[in-house]
């Protein structure tokens, strides 16, 4: 029933669009009426446009990777139609490649594990401390002057030099050279490096004196006849640099020196604060009894406690992360049970920075000493990197390995494409071989299969599609039929085990 036409001046509450079928073509000009109001579209902020484009590119790249063939195994049955032993040789090469890849991965993991567990080695560093003098009263002929009455007239210059001794080398090979002083440094330490010894030191060792210490401090003993300005402590601190970064030139040196005014002998103490990575700490008496060492890094402390827990059998049976504390661990943690992940943060009170290395020295300005000056020599132990570690790092970070792996990946992609083409050729060969043996039966079965696939695509396939025993293969009996299979036996057993509908009611 058609609705009556609306009056010409009848107002509508809102414009209504004409509803029509998408298949119905638009006929004639559109009737005049209110235009539909377009919905406002929100503009995408500029900061979100670039991430969206990047995400789209990533999705496209992932889609291309998913379509790329990855199978490199030759399909079964190819060796029956290929002349020669190419298939057997390819399979043997594949087995060899698998064993080689496994060996390479295992070796690289072993190298990485050894790099992370490389133990620091300790070498001997010899430190020479000497001083020279100038304008002293005995040098200028003013032997009757009273020390301290002419400040600044008599000066001294102290030189501190350190070098690593070569393993097994004679100590006499590293004689100190007090000649060739650099420019006067006043009250500050600076590099002494304008003479030819710098290159000789670089030849002996790449690690220089300043690389082993965070700071160098010179403390003066109090003297009533010396000006307080001349007794101020001298400090040098290593600048902060990123890990594995080189030190600036003014902080990379083999010797330092300072100069001040004095006409009498002075006693000083040189303090060297070690710079080690990872940093070692001094352990408390309770923690040292458990680890049997007095100095250790934080990772070494945690590993040592873990070894102690396993050796003493202190883990709970059900919760392995829960530790029963014996008397020694109870003295450290102050509780009967300890959750193992809490151990690293609980050992802080039992660790303290290592004490600095203190070297006493007397600055001699008298004539008797400088008639035959002899430097004061100290031998200290410093931690150095294992030379094998640098070689392993170079081997593990070799750019040729990355380039080789990239080339191998490209070859693998080419092999996968060849295997894909070989699989298609094998399918074609099987198709034409079956067609040549019995063309009529093969064409009939192939047409039935294609019809079934077309019906499935169009949604017109009957339920089961032959699974209800309507196909020809289900009408054939015997030992080679579908009824003499494990699947059929299981299906029959399952149907017999189901209760009848009448019995269930």
Steps between C-alpha positions, in 0.01 A plus 500: 500500500650834390515787747326829405727773360631757747383864470742731319571717803520220755819532700706197582672450828821386328600427143449141394701352220334293233555130564557291194666176411867527403416311178230752402641766267439863568234621252446867408611805691484493874190660651557832667515481876723564795856387444635239745739642752845335462650362820808677619821298479760541766840594368787270595761687708834533319691318776294183434537497122866385490449210746199385298704499179780311672253247638356448151849442358574254779178311428586484128848372580358236735252394231780464245704297747205271569462430126869427453571128474713362780496124444840371383423127517460311173152343479469123518502303179727737308795259513290244305470726196837677511794352317820485701582543870418871528218446753714282728787750484265787580359315802850421625595868462190597697600268784852640493360856507286419804796359690718795398236755606457326834877499558533870406212602728641294786846651457364854487300440816811362667697809395231734631485306826877513537500874428243564772691277746852616420697528821711809552873449492738690721826647381773693673512874456823669602467856627796736523475809723781753470556872533736765374583840652588846374610831658567333834735689738778244453465542123513883506771528767264631772579227748457736794144593424228375725255261335170666436631858508508532121177333387491395137877518450555129550269258320461128445330298230358155573452243227276189537538247220344156464544227240387142467785253513511247222439145613837344580695814419785633708427797720813669368338535156264766633742759637358835594603801295491820697616716208280684255245651740196657346379852564459627855158408640482710815258348749323265258579157358524464126631266237870460451517400137718711273804273495576179313410268789131521414537300181720244676239458770227455240706227339531314828137526608182650367367561852655805656547608859191720526266229371534291815393764755194713562690766690850588620537699821812643665464585870769704681604449857471813708815710529518816714759669278309454171230731374144357523449570129789269422344225715166473323401156378549433129222305326459355154172327404436307182224657288182302447486338156250253350583130524759375249579861406853637479626746759566859391866574422551707817387205714703228325857508627783291645634756747387807689693774671443801720721781624495715815723724704682357801849503649462205736421134470131407499317173562208424269260209449389411147154336493391305192133401467469201268272504198376149421212370290311329656579679822622294791394560857643421841287242678394495861633232732170302487484504122870420465451183710238377251689587180852438637622821332540854627438687172247418229266658244123500548439232239773287658338544842161380375654203317705411807194506725311287247782243494500496880123444511517209258802346675328514839159390365313800638228522231142417591365185338184653354605861442857496369533878522447489876820449699536370853764710677759321708710673763729671247219628277297598805790721611489672160126537436366487856212261424425128487378494140605707200343544158790462255403794268533727807863402562664754258337795675562356848879475471548877475567558873773232489700664220713814501736663248854373487757693696722718279859402438719725718861570403709703750773721361741760634573801281874556540644847428836462678832496319612164639210313337523672163870426465384145421116506465316169512128470424266315731355193329175319581356186345121464515256251350241634255217317324528479123279347237581151387671537158299202380179693569586773249569235238169331574318832478662569164400153383144536628455848352674432170312686222595228255280258693197727457572542127543123464171433679324748270641322195397160641147631556479610138620158385242332725226708339617393156509134609146530640377639166667214314343245736160664448540474122614139541189423709277645230683301232460186711126564529472547123697183442272302731194649329606409147631158608165406655321638193710287264434174687114514497376816329126429526497415872739781582297762311180377665647520851663833423169648374319372810762662719481829312119496516513436872739791549278730294192400697685566824605845380146588388346361817293242313677189625291234672569416861793267531595517134553127483583459867158336545624193307345612172828510309633212291791437734257418782320238288820303450588249771802290574825543685599806294172686544432798721316275745820316588675803652570616851276804453204282401557267795513790743185653350308174532621449857393855585152448346450173689605663826238776470175426693180457295257786490219290641715364782617850594141608539 
